[in-house]
Amino acid sequence: MRFFDIVLSVSAIIVLLPLFVVVSLVLKFTGEGEVFFSQSRVGLKGSRINILKFATMVKNSPNIGAGSITSKNDPRILTVGRFLRKTKINELPQLFNILKGDMSVIGPRPHAPRDLEGVDPSVLEQILQVRPGLSGVGSIVFRDEENILNKFDDPRPIYDNIIAPYKASLELWYFHNRNIYMYWLLIVLTAYTVLFGGSGVLFKLFKDLPKPSDEMQNLMVG
């Protein structure tokens, strides 16, 4: 699938270049003048990679407030950043991470080390055998993760004890079921989710996808 990663990332960068220029100019002259944000994440086989995003939050945000997790109304988010995060445009610079080989178009999302502390080590070891992705099963199911976390004054325990373990079970499912068909189908489903929202179609297509616990279900529908 590395061949498709290269073709898709190069094609997308060329097509989206005008958008990159516009967003870069807007960010440069608004907010704090930062265009890109780079953060260390856990990559393939536990290696450290620096993922690239458009800057949507105040400087030094990982060391402020909730740290590496973000809720919808997080005060660290800049005005333009809210739009970029809602539309997922802020993630597009990771196309360069894909081209470089740090990431794939589809795979488990790369997380900050702190956000993996709620994952069983034996599960994490398997997940990290897959190149992390711009999108994937976990990304689609947790399209509205910021809305979930926004319900809590202190979202960290919720993330560590409920969200992270379930997200890991979804990524483990992908680890055992990944193939070229799944790769292309998840690309289509990602586009569908970004445009129309909701992840119910994923559970309809994949009957054996891990179901959320009662606690997780309450968070998703509450």
Secondary structure, DSSP 8 states (H G I E B T S, - for coil): -HHHHHHHHHHHHHHHHHHHHHHHHHHHTSTTS--EEEEEEE-GGG-EEEEEEE--B-TTGGGSTTTT---TT-TTB-HHHHHHHHHTGGGTTHHHHHHHTS-EEES-----GGGGTTS-HHHHHHHTTS--EEE-HHHHHTTTHHHHHTT-SS-HHHIIIIIHHHHHHHHHHHHHH--HHHHHHHHHHHHHHHHH---HHHHHH-TTS----HHHHHHHH-
